[in-house]
Amino acid sequence: MLCSFDARKMTTPPKQRLTYIDWMRGLACLVMFQDHCYDSWLSETARQSRVYRASQLGGTLPAPLFLFLAGISFALITDRWRRRDITAGQTAAITIRRGAEILALGLLFRLQEYVLGQPWAPWTDLLRVDVLNVIGVAIMMMGAMCWIVNVASRGTELNAWRAWNAWTAAAVALAISLLSAPLWTNWRPDWLPWYLESYINGVHNLGVPQPWIFPIFPWVALAFAGLAVGFLLLRDGARLHEARTAVWFGIAGALLATVALVSAYYGWPAYFVRDFWHTSPDFFLFRVGLLLVILLAAYAWCRWGGPARHFSPLVQLGQTSLLVYWVHIEFVYGRLSILPKRASTVLEATLGLLAIFVGMLVLSIVRTRTKGRGGEILAWLRRRPAPVAEG
C-alpha cells in the first residue's frame, strides 16, 4: 500500500500471508502504472482505441486496493502490539501519528507537483485531496476506532478482541458508505471552507463534488473494510486453516458482488440521489466483493504459484509502493516524462510503460537492499583511494 507499517518484520502472522498482501499491493502498482502511462502519453487518436478504454477501466482498481490493504496491514500491526502488551493509548498515539505523517507526505507531494507544474499549475492544486491524503486520514480514523474498541473491550481475551474490532470496523465501513450520497447531495456541509469540505465530499474549489477527488466519503470505507477483513484473518481458526479461510473469503466476495449488482438493478427507492459509480452503497459492496475475490486469487498464486518458489516483481514492488508511486509520477506526468504527452501511439506508450515498470522495479530492489545501511554506504562513499606509490 502507499503507506506502509513495517509489517514484514513481524514474526507472526505467517510469511505466506504477508507475501500475498505485498503481491496485491504490487498488482495495484502495476495497474496504476498502465493507467497513468496511457492517460499521459496517448494521442487523441489513440484514446479512441480499446486499449485505452480497457486501461481506464483497470485504473479504477489501484486506489481501492491501496486503501483496502492499508486496513489489513493496520490490523496486522495493532494485533502485534496487543500481543506485546502495548497499551491502547500507546497504540492509538503511534497509529494516529503515523496517519498524520502520511497526510503530511500527501501535502508535500502536492507541493512538489505544484512547484514542478509552474507556471501552469493553479495554487488550488496545493489543497487537492489525493489518495495519499485520504490514506493518512483513514489511518488516523482507524487508530481512533481501535482505541475506542480497546477501551470498551478491556479485559477480553485476544480472539474476542479481534472479533470486536472486525465487526466494529465493518459497521463503520457500512456507515461511511451509506452517508456518502447524502453528504454529496442533500446534506452537503457547504458552510465549511471548500478545502475542508473537500475532505468530506471532494468538492475542491469547483462548487460541486468531483469524482476524481478522494474524499473520506466514500473512500475511507474501503480502508475500514480491509481492517475488518484483517482482524478476521488473524483469528485463531483462520490462522489454523489459512487456505480454507481464503476460499471462504473468495466465495463471500463473489456473493457480495452478485447481491450488490442485483440491488443496483432494483434500486433503493427511499435512498438519496443515486450515483452508482461514485456514492452508491451497491458499488461499495461490489468493490469489496471484488477485492475479496482478488484476495483469494493472490493467496492461491503466492502459495502454490510462482512467488512461492521464485522472485516476484509484484511482491518486490509491493514492499516499496510509496516510493515507486512518488517517483513514477514525475516520469509519467511531470517535466521528466520519458515520452511526449498526448502524442504517442499505443505501441510507443506500451514500450514506455515497460520502461517505467523496469525502472521502478530496479529502484525498488535498490531501496530494499540499501534499507538500514545508510551509514555503511555513506562511510564507503567517504573513503579516499589509497595513494599510489611512485616507482
GIFENUR-V439903 format. One record per helix or strand of 2 or more residues. SS is the DSSP state (H for helix, E for strand). FROM is the first residue (numbers start at 0). LEN is the number of residues. If there is no record, write none. Layout:
[[SS/FROM/LEN] [SS/FROM/LEN]]
//
This chain:
[[H/6/3] [H/14/27] [H/45/3] [H/49/9] [H/60/23] [H/87/29] [H/122/5] [H/130/22] [H/157/27] [H/193/8] [H/215/19] [H/235/5] [H/241/25] [H/280/24] [H/305/3] [H/312/6] [H/320/12] [H/345/25] [H/373/9]]
//
